[in-house]
C-alpha cells in the first residue's frame, strides 16, 4: 500500500513538473518565462540605461559611487539637448521627410496591392516578381542612379527627393507594403466586390467603401513600419537631402561638434556631453514611443492578420 502511494505521488509530481506533452508542465513554463525575461531585459536595459544617464548631473557622472540611479533628476541635460538639436525647428523638417512619405507610401502601396489582388492583366506575375526584386536588390546599387536623376530634375537637397519616390511606389521598402496589402486583399471574399458592382458601384467606390474599411489594420501596420523606417533612416537623408534639409537624426550625428560650438568646450563639458547626448537620443526616440503606444492595439492586430514580423 505504501509503495502504491509513493508511486502515485511520484507520478503526480512528474506530471506536474513535465506535464502530459512536456509543453504544459511547470519546468517548461519556467524555461519559457526565463527566456522571455532574459530577451526582454536585453532589449529594455539599454533604454533604461539611457534614461538614467540622461538625468545625471556632472557631479553624478564624476562620482564613482553613482552608477545607474542618479542622486537627483537633472533636467538641464534635456534643455541643452533642445538647444543643440534645435528641436522644434528641426522637428518640422523631420516630419516632412518621414510622416508625409509614410502616408503617401502606405496609400500607394494599398492601391498597387489591391490591383494585383483583384485584377487579372497581362504579365501580372512578371510585374509582381519585379516588385519583389526591388526589395531583394540592395538599395546601395540604385543610390548613384537616383542621385544623378534627382540632380538632373532639380529636386536634390529638397524634401521632394524623399516625397516623390514615396508617392510613386518607390519609397523605402515599398515592396514589403505592397505584398502586405496584396496578401490581405486576397483574403477578402470577391463576392463583396461582385455584390457592390451589382448595386452599381464602381471600382473606385468599391475600393474606398469596402476594401479600405476592411484593411484598416494593414494600413496602420504599414504606416507604422514606414514611419519608423523613414524616421531612423540616415543614409538616404544624408545623401539626398545634404545641407538643404536638416533632420533630427542628422543633427544627432553632428551632436558633438554642435554641442561644443554652442555651449563651449572644456574637459568637464565634454564629459557632460555624454549625458546630454543621451537626453538628445531620448528626445528623438520619444515620438516613436508615443506613436507606438497610441496605435499598439491596431499595430499588433495588423501584424497578426498580415503575417509579418518586421525587421
C-alpha positions in Angstrom: 0.0 0.0 0.0 2.8 2.4 0.9 4.6 1.6 -2.4 1.4 2.4 -4.4 1.1 5.7 -2.6 4.7 6.6 -3.3 4.4 5.6 -6.9 1.2 7.6 -7.2 2.9 10.7 -5.7 5.9 10.3 -7.9 3.7 10.1 -11.0 1.7 13.1 -9.8 4.9 15.1 -9.2 6.3 14.1 -12.6 3.1 15.1 -14.3 3.1 18.4 -12.5 6.7 19.2 -13.4 6.7 17.9 -17.0 3.0 17.8 -17.9 1.5 15.4 -20.4 3.3 16.7 -23.5 6.4 18.4 -21.9 4.9 21.7 -23.0 2.3 22.1 -20.3 4.5 21.3 -17.3 6.0 23.6 -14.7 9.6 23.1 -15.9 8.7 24.1 -19.5 6.9 27.2 -18.3 9.8 28.2 -16.1 12.2 27.9 -19.1 9.9 29.9 -21.3 9.4 32.7 -18.8 13.1 32.8 -18.1 13.9 33.0 -21.8 11.2 35.8 -22.2 12.5 37.8 -19.3 16.1 37.5 -20.5 15.2 38.6 -24.0 13.1 41.4 -22.6 15.9 42.6 -20.4 18.4 42.6 -23.3 16.0 45.0 -25.2 14.9 47.1 -22.3 18.2 47.5 -20.4 19.8 49.9 -23.0 16.7 52.1 -22.9 16.7 52.2 -19.1 20.4 52.9 -19.0 19.9 55.8 -21.5 17.1 57.3 -19.4 19.1 57.0 -16.2 22.2 58.5 -17.8 20.3 61.4 -19.3 19.1 62.6 -15.9 22.5 62.6 -14.3 24.3 65.8 -13.5 28.0 66.4 -13.9 28.6 65.6 -10.2 26.8 62.2 -10.6 28.9 61.5 -13.8 32.1 62.2 -11.9 31.1 60.4 -8.8 32.1 56.7 -8.9 29.5 55.9 -6.2 26.7 56.8 -8.6 26.2 54.1 -11.2 22.7 53.6 -12.6 20.3 55.6 -10.5 21.0 59.4 -10.4 21.1 61.1 -7.0 18.6 63.7 -8.3 16.8 64.4 -11.6 18.9 66.8 -13.6 16.7 68.3 -16.3 19.3 70.7 -17.7 20.6 68.0 -19.9 17.3 68.0 -21.8 17.3 71.8 -22.0 20.8 71.7 -23.6 19.7 68.9 -25.9 16.7 71.0 -27.0 19.1 73.9 -27.8 21.7 71.8 -29.7 19.1 69.9 -31.7 17.0 73.0 -32.4 14.3 70.6 -31.6 11.1 72.3 -32.6 12.7 73.9 -35.7 14.2 70.6 -36.9 11.1 68.6 -35.9 9.1 70.2 -38.8 11.7 69.2 -41.4 12.0 65.7 -39.9 8.2 65.2 -40.1 8.2 66.5 -43.7 10.6 63.7 -44.7 9.1 61.0 -42.6 5.4 61.5 -41.9 4.3 62.7 -45.3 6.3 60.0 -47.2 5.0 57.3 -44.9 1.3 58.4 -45.5 1.8 58.6 -49.3 3.7 55.3 -49.4 1.1 53.5 -47.5 -1.7 54.7 -49.7 0.1 54.0 -53.0 1.1 50.5 -51.7 -2.5 49.8 -50.9 -3.6 50.8 -54.5 -0.9 48.6 -56.0 -1.6 45.7 -53.7 -5.3 46.0 -54.5 -4.7 46.0 -58.2 -2.5 42.8 -58.0 -5.1 41.1 -55.8 -8.3 42.0 -57.6 -7.4 42.3 -61.3 -6.0 40.0 -64.0 -3.9 41.6 -66.6 -1.0 40.5 -68.9 2.4 39.9 -67.3 0.9 40.1 -63.8 3.2 37.5 -62.3 6.2 39.1 -64.0 5.4 42.6 -62.6 4.8 41.1 -59.2 8.2 39.4 -59.4 9.7 42.8 -60.4 8.1 44.4 -57.3 9.7 41.7 -55.1 13.1 42.3 -56.9 13.1 45.9 -55.9 13.3 44.8 -52.3 15.9 42.0 -53.0 18.3 44.3 -54.9 20.5 46.2 -52.3 19.5 49.9 -52.2 23.1 50.9 -52.5 23.1 49.7 -56.1 20.5 52.2 -57.1 21.7 55.1 -55.0 24.0 56.7 -57.6 21.5 56.5 -60.5 18.8 58.0 -58.2 21.3 60.7 -57.2 22.0 61.6 -60.8 18.3 61.6 -61.7 17.3 63.8 -58.8 20.1 66.2 -59.7 19.1 66.4 -63.3 15.4 67.1 -62.5 16.3 69.6 -59.8 14.9 68.0 -56.6 18.2 67.1 -55.0 18.7 68.6 -51.4 14.9 69.2 -51.1 12.2 67.3 -49.4 10.8 66.3 -52.8 13.7 63.8 -53.3 12.0 61.8 -50.5 8.4 62.6 -51.1 8.2 62.0 -54.9 9.7 58.4 -54.8 7.3 57.5 -51.9 4.3 58.8 -53.9 5.2 56.7 -56.9 5.6 53.4 -55.1 9.4 53.6 -54.9 9.8 54.6 -51.3 11.7 52.9 -48.5 10.9 49.2 -48.7 7.7 49.8 -50.6 7.7 46.2 -51.9 7.0 44.9 -48.4 3.9 47.1 -48.0 2.7 46.1 -51.5 3.0 42.4 -50.6 1.2 43.1 -47.2 -1.8 44.6 -48.9 -1.7 42.0 -51.7 -1.9 39.2 -49.2 -4.6 41.0 -47.2 -6.8 41.8 -50.1 -6.6 38.2 -51.4 -8.2 37.1 -48.1 -11.2 39.4 -48.7 -14.0 37.4 -50.5 -14.6 38.6 -54.0 -18.3 38.3 -53.6 -18.3 41.6 -51.7 -16.9 43.3 -54.8 -19.4 41.5 -57.0 -22.3 42.5 -54.8 -21.2 46.1 -54.9 -20.9 46.0 -58.7 -24.4 44.5 -59.0 -25.6 47.5 -57.0 -23.9 49.8 -59.5 -20.7 50.7 -57.5 -17.6 51.5 -59.5 -14.2 50.0 -58.8 -13.0 53.2 -57.1 -16.2 53.3 -54.9 -15.6 49.6 -54.0 -12.0 50.3 -53.1 -12.8 53.2 -50.8 -16.0 51.9 -49.3 -15.2 48.1 -49.0 -11.5 47.4 -49.3 -10.1 50.2 -47.2 -12.5 49.8 -44.2 -11.7 46.1 -44.1 -8.0 46.7 -44.3 -7.5 49.3 -41.6 -5.2 47.1 -39.5 -2.9 46.6 -42.6 -2.9 50.4 -43.2 -1.8 51.0 -39.6 0.8 48.3 -39.7 2.3 49.6 -43.0 2.2 53.2 -41.8 4.0 52.4 -38.6 6.7 50.4 -40.2 7.1 53.0 -42.9 7.2 55.9 -40.4 9.7 54.2 -38.2 12.0 53.2 -41.1 11.9 56.7 -42.5 12.5 58.2 -39.1 15.5 56.1 -38.4 17.0 56.4 -41.9 20.1 58.5 -42.1 21.9 57.2 -45.2 19.3 58.3 -47.7 18.7 61.6 -45.8 22.3 62.4 -45.8 22.8 61.5 -49.5 19.7 63.1 -51.0 19.0 66.0 -48.6 22.6 67.1 -48.0 22.8 70.5 -46.4 19.4 71.6 -47.9 17.2 70.0 -45.3 18.3 69.1 -41.7 16.6 66.4 -39.7 16.9 65.4 -36.0 18.9 62.4 -36.9 21.4 64.4 -38.9 21.7 66.9 -36.0 22.4 64.0 -33.7 25.1 62.7 -36.0 26.9 66.1 -35.6 26.0 66.5 -32.0 29.5 66.6 -30.5 30.7 69.4 -32.8 27.4 71.3 -32.5 27.5 71.0 -28.7 31.0 72.3 -28.5 30.3 75.3 -30.8 27.1 76.3 -28.9 27.9 75.5 -25.3 31.7 75.8 -25.4 34.4 73.2 -24.9 36.2 72.0 -21.8 37.0 68.7 -20.2 34.0 68.9 -17.8 31.7 70.0 -20.5 32.9 67.3 -22.9 32.3 64.7 -20.2 28.8 66.0 -19.5 28.3 65.9 -23.3 27.6 62.2 -22.9 24.6 62.7 -20.7 23.3 65.5 -22.9 23.7 63.2 -25.9 21.7 60.5 -24.1 19.0 63.1 -23.5 19.1 64.1 -27.2 18.7 60.5 -28.2 15.7 60.1 -25.8 14.1 63.2 -27.4 14.5 61.7 -30.8 13.1 58.3 -29.7 10.1 59.9 -27.9 7.9 60.5 -30.9 8.3 56.8 -31.9 7.3 55.7 -28.5 4.2 57.9 -28.4 3.1 56.7 -31.8 3.5 53.1 -30.9 1.7 53.4 -27.5 -1.2 55.1 -29.2 -1.5 52.6 -32.0 -0.3 49.5 -30.2 -3.6 47.6 -30.4 -4.1 48.1 -34.1 -0.4 47.5 -34.8 -0.5 44.0 -33.2 -3.8 43.2 -34.8 -2.4 44.2 -38.2 0.8 42.1 -37.8 -1.4 39.1 -36.8 -3.6 39.4 -39.9 -0.8 40.3 -42.3 1.5 37.6 -41.0 4.7 39.7 -40.9 7.4 40.1 -38.2 9.1 43.3 -39.2 12.8 44.0 -39.1 
